[in-house]
Each structure stands twice: as C-alpha cells, then as structure tokens.
Amino acid sequence: MLLDIGNTNLKWAWLHAACPGKVTSIPHQGCDIEQLAARTWGSIQAPSQTYIANVADPDMEPKLSDWISLHWDHEPIFVRATAQACGVTNSYQEAGRLGVDRWLTLIALRSKFSGPVCVVDCGTAITIDVLGLGGKHLGGLILPGFGLMQHMLLEHTAIPFNGRVQLDGLLATDTESAIAGGGVNAVAALVERIQNRIGAELNEEMALVLTGSDAELLQKAILAQARIETDLVMQGLIVLINHEYE
C-alpha cells in the first residue's frame, strides 16, 4: 500500500509486483486519522507492507503507525528525503528537511527526463523545484497556493469579493477576477523567470512540468510550453521502492 498524505488530501494506491493500481484521494483535514483509516481501509485485505510519504501534521504518524500495526500486522515505512537516491542529489545541507513530496517528485522526474526540468506543484502551497544536469537538485521556492493568496488578501483588507471569477486574459475588469488573476499571473511570471534564467545558466533547454490541483489554471497563464503530470509523488514513491526497498 502506498500513502501520500498532503496538506489537504490523503491519496492511496495498491502496488502489485511494481505495478501501481488506481490512485484514490480523500480529504483528511480535521479528521481523526485512526477513524479515517478505519472508515477507508477497515474492510480491505491487509497489504504486506505500507510506504507513507507525509507532509501533513507529523503528530498523525504514530497514530497511523499504531493503527496499521494493529490491523495489518506490520510497521509502516515513513519515507524521508535523503542526500541521494535514484540518480537524484539533494541540494539541502540537511537532506531530511527537504519535503518528502518534493523529494519524490524529483525522483519521478529523474526517471522521465534526462535533461534539466523545472517542476511546479500547485496545491495548498506552491512549490517550485529545479532538477539540473546529472540529476542534481539546484533548489527551489515555496509560496502560498492560489487559494491561500486570495484568503490572506481578503482577510487583511476590506476588498469586496462575491466569488465570481472570470480569467480571460492578463488584465481583469472586475475586482474578483483581478484578485484571482493577480496570484496566478504572479506565479506564472516567477516560473518563466526561473526557467529562463536557470536554463541560460545551464546553457540547456529546460522542460517545464506542472502538477497539483491548480496545474491547469497555471498552465493557461504561462507563455512557455508546460506539461501536466499527475500523482508525481506516487510515481516517485514507486521508483524509490523498486530501487531502494526491494
């Protein structure tokens, strides 16, 4: 069993003989993880092993581990970022501080691309990472997701917002669209800047990959060609398992 616990959703999938099954996603915010596990997996056949990538509340890990040990009779493996794995070299001096979701995404991309690639994960938070020549992680950036940008602005101002947004071009002609478009285009400009500057420094064409729940929204705003990939954390987890744990 593979588990990808993000800030908002928990994704899970079976892995049979290196072949992944369908990815299922359920929200977990505000839920008791043991009750959620019982509702979701209480009646299924126990897997032989469970691999977990968690970027949510670390306090849920012992509770989830206890539930898995009790009901599935094994200790789950919580995956962490390391200094090097599967052809990827971590840029962080303290390797374990790199989010495991970003780490597994880089591993997935290393298995797909031989050259430099910039990946943007558009979820509750937006992460931007660059994988350079030879699988070297050059670093990245983290900023609020589009929903958080909008929420923070409205929470600290008296700007009216009725929820109707129409993003047809670069400039908006109503307040709601101006707020939504401001965040989307700011991120698009930042991504294009990273792609152009780092690509020039490497003297290599850099691929651009988008993932996450708001990937399509960002793709419409970016001038460069961008490819959307889904479930990169799961893909990276499978690559890591096949190389490191089996």
N, C-alpha and C positions, 0 to 999 in steps of 0.2 A: 504494500500500500504506500502510495506517495501522497504526502500532505504539503500543501503550500498555503501557509497562514499569512495573509497580508494584513494591512491595517484595517480593512473593511470586510473582506470576504475570505472564507476558507475554501480552498479547492482541493479535491482529492481524485485519485485515479488508481486503478489497478495496474500492476506491471507483471506481465506473464512472459517469462523467458525473453527478457529485453524488449518485449512488445507492449507499448502502453495502451491502455483502454481509454474510454471516453472520460474527459475531464468534467467533473460536476462542481458547481460553485454554489455556496450558500453563505449568507451574511452571518457574521459572528459577533459583531459589536453589541455589547450589552448583554450577551448570553453567558450563562454558566457553561464552561467548556465541557464539564463532565455530563451535564444534562444534554448539551448539544450532541456530544458523542453518542450517548445512549439513544437519542431520537434518530440519529443518522445511521449508525452502524450497529445498533443493538441486536438486530436480527440477521446480520450477514455472516457468512463464513469467515472465520478468523484468518487474516493473512499470516504468512510465515515470518514476515519482518515488516517494519514500518519505518520509513525515512521521512523526516519532517524538516522543512525549511520554514522558520518562524521569524517574522519581523514585527509581530504584534507584541502585546504585553508579555514579557518574559515570565511573569508570575503564573501564566497559564501552563507553562511547560511541566512542572512537577505534577499538577493535577491531571493533565493529559497523559503523562507517563504512567501515573498510578492507574488510570482507567484502562489503558492498553495492557499493562502488566496483569491486571485483574481479569480482564475479559478475553485477551488474546494471548496471554501467557508468554510474552516476550518483552524485553526492554526496547523501546524505540530508539532509533539513532537520530539525534538532532544534528543536522548538518551545519557546519560553520565555515566561514571563509578561511582559507589557509594561504601561505605565502606563494604556493604554486600548485597547480593541478590541471591535468588535461590540456597541457600546452599553453595555459594562461599564467602570467606572472602578475601577482598582486602589487599595486603601487603603494599601498598603505604600509607605513613603517610598523604599525601594529596590525598585522593582517586580519585578525579576528574582528576588528572594529568596522571593517567593510561589511555593509549589509549583505546577508546571505542571498537575498533576492537579486541584488546587483551582481554578486559573485557568480551565481548560477546562470544568470542571463549572459554574462561574458563567456562562460564556458559553452553555453549553447551556441553563441555566435562564432566562437572559435572553431566549432565543428562544421560551420556553414560557410565561413568566409576565410580566404587565405590572406587578404589584404586588410587595410585599416577600415574600421567601421565605427560609426557613432550610433549609439542606441539611446532612445528617449522612451522612458516608461511613464505614461500619463495616467496616474491613478489619483488616490487621495493626496499623495505627494508626487511631484515630478522629479525623476532622476535622469541625469544625462551622463553617460559614460562613453569614453573613447578607448577602443582597443587598437593599439598601434601595430607596427611591424613585429613579426615574430611572436604574436600573442601577448605583447606587453601592455598591461593596463596603464594608460597615461594619466588617469584621474577622472574626476567628474564633478558635477554640481548637483545640488538638491534645492528645490524651491517648492512653494505650495502648489498644489493642484489647482485647476481652474475653479472648482467649487470653493476651495478654501480662500483663494484670492477674492472671489466675489463676496464670500461671507465676511471676511475681515474688513473689506472696504465698507460694506453696508452697516456692519456693527459699530464702526467708529465714525460714521458720518450720518447726515440726515438726508442723504440722496434717496429719492423715492424709487421703488422698484416693484413692478407689478408682475414680474416673471415672464413676460412675453419677450422673446429674443429672436431677432432675425439677422443672421450673419450672411450678407450677400456680397460684401466687398471689404476693402480695407477700412473705409470710414463708415461710421454709423450715423443714422439720422433720428435716433431716439435714445433715451438715457439707458434703458435696459441693454440694448444691443451694444452701446458704447462701453458699458462695463464689461460685458462678456467678451467683446471683441478686443478690448484693451489687453486682457490677460492672454488670450490666445495668440494675438499678434506679437506680444512681447516675447513669449516663449519661442514662437516661430523665428523671430529675428535673432534671438540668442542662439538657437540651434544652427541657423545658417551661418552666423559668425564663427561658431566653433568649427563647423565643417570646413569653412573656407580657410580660416587661419591655421588650424592644425593640419589640414590637408596640404597647405602651402609649405608649412614647416617640414612635413614629411616628404614633400615632393611626390605625393601619391594621391590618386583619386580615392576619396573616402566614401564608402557606402553609408546610407542613412536608413536606419531601421526604427520603426515606431511600434510600441506595444502598449497595452493597458486599455482601460475602459474608454478613454478620451482620445485614442490614437487617430481615429477617423477625423475628429474635429480638428486636430492639429495638422493632419495631412492636407486638409483643404486650405490651410493658411500658409503652408510652406511652399516656397517657389521651387526648391530643389526636388528632384525625384526621391520619393521616400517609400520604402516597402514596409507594409504592416505584417507583423508576425504575432501570433497568439501563443499564450502559455509558454513563454520562453523560460520561466523559472522551472516549470515541469520538464521541459526539454533538457535544460542544463542538469537537472537532478538525475535524469535517466543517463546522460552521458557520464556524469560523475560516478554513479552506482556501477555502471558497466566497466569503468576504468579503475576505480579505487576500492570498491567494497566487495566485488565478486571475486 
